[in-house]
């Protein structure tokens, strides 16, 4: 009887551990290297913006320097977001068929 409990427990653990792999949506975004690179660039740019804000608050940056850095970082972030939107639109658009 103990063997049955061990088998059932093992199956439950295997199902729990493998559950994230069952989702097709998560697999789709991970499969596209362009989307993954753009999402990583977006997160990196957001981190740079937060770091600049922290540097301003701690006195490491003057207001003038922060204004320049912040404008540059936000311009870059907007460009990344636009590229990400375009890439997502490409991957979500179903292929056109020749039948009309």
C-alpha positions in Angstrom: 0.0 0.0 0.0 2.9 2.3 0.7 4.1 1.9 -2.9 0.8 3.2 -4.2 1.1 6.3 -2.0 4.7 6.9 -3.2 3.5 6.5 -6.9 0.6 8.9 -6.4 2.8 11.4 -4.5 5.4 11.2 -7.3 2.8 11.8 -10.0 1.5 14.8 -8.1 4.9 16.2 -7.7 5.7 15.7 -11.4 2.4 17.3 -12.4 3.1 20.3 -10.1 6.7 20.8 -11.3 5.8 20.4 -15.0 2.6 22.6 -14.9 4.3 25.8 -16.2 5.3 24.0 -19.3 1.7 23.2 -20.1 0.8 26.8 -21.0 1.1 27.6 -24.7 1.1 31.3 -24.3 4.2 31.4 -22.1 6.0 29.1 -24.5 5.1 31.3 -27.5 6.8 34.4 -26.1 9.8 32.4 -25.0 10.2 30.9 -28.4 10.5 34.2 -30.2 14.1 35.5 -29.6 13.2 39.0 -31.0 10.4 39.5 -28.5 12.6 38.1 -25.7 15.4 40.5 -26.5 13.1 43.5 -26.7 11.4 42.6 -23.4 14.8 42.3 -21.8 15.8 45.7 -23.3 12.6 47.2 -21.9 13.3 46.0 -18.4 16.9 47.1 -18.6 15.8 50.6 -19.7 13.3 50.8 -16.9 16.0 49.8 -14.4 18.3 52.6 -15.8 15.5 55.1 -15.3 14.9 54.0 -11.7 18.7 54.2 -11.1 18.8 57.7 -12.4 15.9 58.7 -10.2 17.7 57.2 -7.2 20.9 59.0 -8.1 19.0 62.3 -8.2 17.4 61.6 -4.8 20.8 60.7 -3.3 22.5 63.7 -4.7 24.8 61.9 -7.1 23.2 63.7 -10.0 22.4 67.4 -10.3 19.0 68.4 -11.5 20.4 69.5 -14.9 22.3 66.2 -15.4 19.2 64.3 -14.4 17.0 66.1 -16.8 19.3 65.3 -19.7 19.8 61.7 -18.7 16.2 61.2 -18.0 15.1 62.6 -21.4 17.6 60.4 -23.2 16.5 57.3 -21.2 12.8 57.9 -21.8 13.3 58.6 -25.5 15.1 55.2 -25.7 12.4 53.5 -23.7 9.7 54.8 -26.0 11.6 53.5 -29.0 11.9 50.1 -27.4 8.2 50.1 -26.6 7.4 50.9 -30.2 9.7 48.2 -31.5 8.1 45.8 -29.1 4.6 46.7 -30.2 5.6 46.2 -33.8 7.2 42.8 -33.1 4.1 41.6 -31.1 1.8 42.7 -34.0 3.9 40.7 -36.4 3.7 37.5 -34.3 0.0 37.9 -33.4 -1.1 38.6 -37.0 -2.4 35.4 -38.5 -0.8 34.5 -41.9 -2.9 35.6 -44.9 -4.2 32.8 -47.0 -4.6 33.0 -50.8 -8.3 32.3 -50.5 -10.5 35.4 -50.8 
